[in-house]
Amino acid sequence: MKIAVPKEIKNHEYRVALTPTGARELTGRGHQVSVQSGAGEGAGFADTDYQAAGAQIEADVDALWRNAELILKVKEPQPDEVARLTPQHTLFTYLHLAAEEALTRGLMESGATCVARREI
């Protein structure tokens, strides 16, 4: 599976959805992991940490999304990210859709499979 980890773009969000250890587990099981350049910086992970774990670093955000099957995020997608979603994607992230009608409609229109995770 082609797994993508984009840099979080929501204001004041510095976490990353996958650590280098998680990337190592996934690549060790045969998955292709691509991490957007700088995605882990706010959480203390350098691009080289992800590369050492077997992940590819992708500077082109459009290519990252276009080539992904599974997208891992921390927070709900922002409008620019919703616009990148297609039916080929499965999105795994925090979603609180009851309070976000526009987001809900955008996700439905994208055709992507969207899986909500519980924020702790």
C-alpha positions, 0 to 999 in steps of 0.5 A: 500500500502507498501511505502518505504522511503530509505536513499538518497545515492547520494553524498551531498544529505541530504533530505528525501522524506517523513517527519514524518508528511507525514508518519502519514498521510499515515499510518492514511489512512491505508498504511504501511510506512517503512523508512530506518534507518537514512533516515531522519537524514540529514533533522533533523528527527530521526527514533523515529519521524517516529516511533511515526508517525506510520512508521516502521524503517528498517535497512536492505536496501535490505528488504526495497526495496524488500518489497515495492510497492511504493518507495519515493525518492528525487533524481534520483536512483543511480546504486545500487538502479536501480539494486534493482528495479523490476516490482512490484515497482512504483518509485516516484522521481526526474528524468531528463532522457534526460541527463542520457541515462544509467539511462533511460535504467536501469529504462526501463529494471527494469520493474518498473513504474517510475513517475517523480516529478518536483524539486522545 
